[in-house]
Amino acid sequence: MTRNRITFIFALFWILLLPFQSNAQTSDDLFNGDILQEIRIYIAPQDYATFKQTNFICARQDLEALAGDRISTLPRIVCDFAIEFHWTFQGRDITLPQVSVKSHGKGSRSNIKPSFKIEFNRYESQNTFLGLRSVVLRADTQDASLMHERVAMTFFRKLGIPASRESHTRLYINDQYAGLYTIVEDVDPIFLQRNFGESDGYLYSYEWVFPWTFGYLGPDASGYSPLPLKPENNLIHFDSGPIEAMVRTINEAPDSQFSATLSQYIDLNALFRELAAESFVAEQDGIIGDYALNNFFLYRFQNTIRSTFIPWDKSNTFWAIEREIFHNFTSNVLTRRAQTVAPDLIAIYEDTLRQAADVAGGPGGWLEQEITRESEQIRQAVYDDTLKLCDQGATGYLHPCSNDEFEAEVAYLIQFARQRADFVRAQLAATPQ
Amino acid sequence: MGLTLSSRFPLRLKPVVMHMLQKLHMFRVLLWLLIPAMLFAQNPNVEDSSADLPIQSSAGPLSMSFKNRPSLRIGEFANVDVKAKWHFDFRGFSPPIFNPPGLVTSLPSSPETFLLTKARVGLKGKVTKYVDYEVERDLRRTLGEDHEYHPWKDNYVNLNLRRWLQFKVGKFKMPFGMEETAAEDRLDYALKSNVSDTLTPSRERGAMLHGNLLKGNRLDYDAGVFRDDGENSGIHGIPTAGRTYAARLTGEPFRYFRVLPKTISHVYLGVAVTRGRMFEGLNGVKGQTFSGFTYLDHMYVRGNRMRIGTETAWAEGPFSIKAEYIHMSEERKQQGIRGEDLPDKISRGWYVTGAWVVLGKMKASGKAPRNPLLSGHGFGAVELSARYDVLTFYSAPGPGLPSRSPRAPAILPNSERTWTVGPTWYLNRFIKIQINGQRQRLTDIERKAVLGKNLFSTGIIRLQIAT
């Protein structure tokens, strides 16, 4: 009898809590790819005007200061602004009254459709939103489909590579539709903890300041960090000695011990899997892209000298269906030496390419289904987006993008999904074992 | 694609080399400029007990004299005194990082140990008994420092019409703040309190009526109108408020009551007020540590900035005590994210300081020891002093939770509490050495000063040479 009463009370309690449990939000809800999200931000109009004035200056100034230039505080440049942040979840308005926004991006910066970095913890360091410290709202200004970034990152995660979670959102600024944006999970301590189970190591973001292909820049560690590897944490003691040692090893490790020696500094399995994933999606601006090293984070695990690479900014993926699988391998010191003296690493690379081809599939495969699903989800939001920009061919010139260009790019992506796997398999078959 | 800095990157050493060359050049110029001060400092005639009398090198209508400083006299008609003030600081910080002034910083820097913090030369004098004047310029920008935003210091003409009616026009310190308006070569510490540095206006261009309403400094007044709100509230040399009115009443009112003991009758009291209209924008005053880290950033303001200050001082023999309290309010009309009015930002500070001359004796003027070293036959004088100051920022209650956002309706309060202690060795009228230790504690450790750090220490050794 007593047991029945207890069971009844627990059941009643559970029923009462059910509505609350079903409504509890997590970051998975924000990055739920099945839903087109809706985000509204409110910013003082004068702040938004200043944001656009300083959009290009802030990033440049930051880099010049890192490079050791003496940058005067005059004229005053304001780079961070207070906003009110709203996210619509299951019809409910989730509000954060005081968070910070700053501009985001490099070559993709635009005042017509700017990208934003929303920092939930800028004013309260312990403050998080759904457990996140910050997110990036990418305007996808170089991509007519507005999908390269999300499709590529989703594909990476499907291959088991730690990569940012992403979803699309309609963004409203002061109640005006500002366009379709991609919500990108930031690479920060929370990302590190989720993916590696730790976050107290050293995190660096790669800043493209000159075309570097892992050539040795000398024994001075300051030649590697704070530029081009910009410290993202441990700002006071950003220990760049192990980076110098890593690059020296890439260049000077004996041929016979290349993998063994270098594996002290780099998680080579993870790196060559990531390189293969980038290669499969025909990344033009990645670790071994056409502009030399670019678009990655480097994380050195706590209390070790071993680092791993984390992908970032995949807007220039799906570059060409017939982009060769060993494209740019000879121009990068690490991949060139691996190709020459480390068949074990090349084997990882090729195995991952095969796996990628299997995962992507051919016509009707996962990649085509994902592209079709996403394009259907965002189509109306893209059509409503009168500020969308694109830059086919990465010419550096952003121009207004039409709905026809969007449809053409979607059609191209589907064609890519149907043909890429076969092309990659054919290249692998043609590669001497 | 990233931004192209490739042309600059390999030349990263260039700014360092240029900086070193500039420093070398600076030392050469310094040496030349300091020679007169050093010569006078070694002149034993200057600091006799009768040294305040002029020592004339020639007779006639045009003469040179050396009353504490080189002076050219044109009979009784006019005189021109040459002034110089030099501060050489050796500083150390804990944590050993700082934000260099005037520069955009992406990462904290290692602090420089040696700093030239004052390099002033000027002329001061009278034309008849009715006109005083002063011209003073800081030469640090000339010597290569690029963050000295206001090289022109006191530059004014003062008309002495009556004891109770004087008119001052030009650039000079606004009449607010006891520590701020004191002569800078006579401060008890190497650094003023952050209360003074942050909440008082300092120099500005303007016009002011002033004088003694009662004889014997029992009641003095100042009332003026100024073009902007003073250099202290400016941001990187740019003013943050327009026309500002200031008024101050000071004196020793207890001297009026003859029944009171002499000790009490010499208590000094003062009250002052300023009011000016701020320029709209990110122009609220900010809080920062002595090492240059911001712990309360500028906030968006619009409307009036108002200061109210009270001050008191007492001295008896080798002991002195001073205290000051300042309240500043800044309006934030229509500065909410959605354009709503926000509660005023309040900045409030006070300090108490005490000093004790433990070795030797000072002259009544407080400017120099009675038995100077080098220029006399004594040791000089050593004064021990200690100061405690508190500076707090907050707002009137507003909707929502308090936040650190620059547009927060309710500002999350932050404050600093600073102890400053150390001896000052007055070698003679021209030279003094100050050794100060400062310990600053912040209440809100999440402000971006240095995340997680709430204790900042500074050590300073200052050599001052002034004529």
Interface residues (C-beta under 8 A of the other chain):
Chain A: Y42 I43 A44 P45 A59 R60 Q61 D62 L63 E64 A65 L66 A67 G68 D69 R70 I71 S72 T73 L74 R76 I77 V78 A82 I83 E84 P97 Q98 V99 S100 K106 G107 Y123 E124 S125 Q126 E207 W208 V209 F210 P211 S222 P226 L227 P231 L235 I236 F238 D285 Y291 N294 A394 G396
Chain B: M1 G2 L3 T4 L5 S6 R8 F9 R12 P15 V16 P95 I97 G102 L103 V104 T105 S106 L107 P108 D146 H147 I235 H236 G237 I238 L282 Y300 Q335 G336 I337 R338 G339 G400 L401 S403 R404 S405 P406 R407 A408 E446 V450 L451
